[in-house]
């Protein structure tokens, strides 16, 4: 998790990484006991054995902490599957597979994770991944990278959620391939 946390936070300072990891672990523990809305920043800080001011040095609010924790978990799922991004299309399939896996892993927990509105935590992470990819590979003048990333992220999320809610669903790998086929024209149509 150290490398993933380092990637998410953009720092190598061990004290910063340690504090952020402690806050994420604390939130994860508290989510097993309470609803997200009922968890205070003070509780998160106390559970992490940090003070409230330290929390605010790292995150503006608990939603930002949840999003950071989601990003680390999401990237970990992709890493666990040993998926490499050989090209843009490979990245799209990997991200789609990661979202499917995230649904299975998160909602199969016997905790309130199953009831959380996941779009608020996973879509910004997916949008950022698409924006990074578009920035690396470029898009034609006049195309809006943010709009492309947002549209593709919602499409991937929506398709993965529908897949997850379907009884007798196909394997995640098959769904990721279908999502790739459907979303590629949206994401790459303006850049190819």
Number of C-alpha atoms within 10 A of each C-alpha: 11 13 12 16 22 17 14 16 16 10 12 13 10 11 10 16 20 13 19 24 19 18 28 21 16 18 25 16 14 18 18 14 11 14 14 19 10 10 15 14 19 14 17 24 21 14 17 20 13 16 15 14 12 14 21 13 11 16 16 10 12 19 14 13 20 20 19 23 22 22 24 23 19 21 22 18 21 20 14 10 12 10 16 11 14 8 10 17 16 15 19 28 25 24 27 29 27 27 28 25 21 22 21 16 13 18 17 11 11 10 15 15 20 15 12 16 9 18 14 13 19 24 24 19 21 26 21 16 19 24 19 14 18 19 11 10 12 15 18 10 8 7 12 11 22 14 13 21 24 19 16 25 28 17 18 25 23 16 21 25 17 11 19 19 11 10 7 8 12 11 11 19 16 13 20 25 17 14 23 22 14 15 22 15 13 15 25 16 11 16 16 10
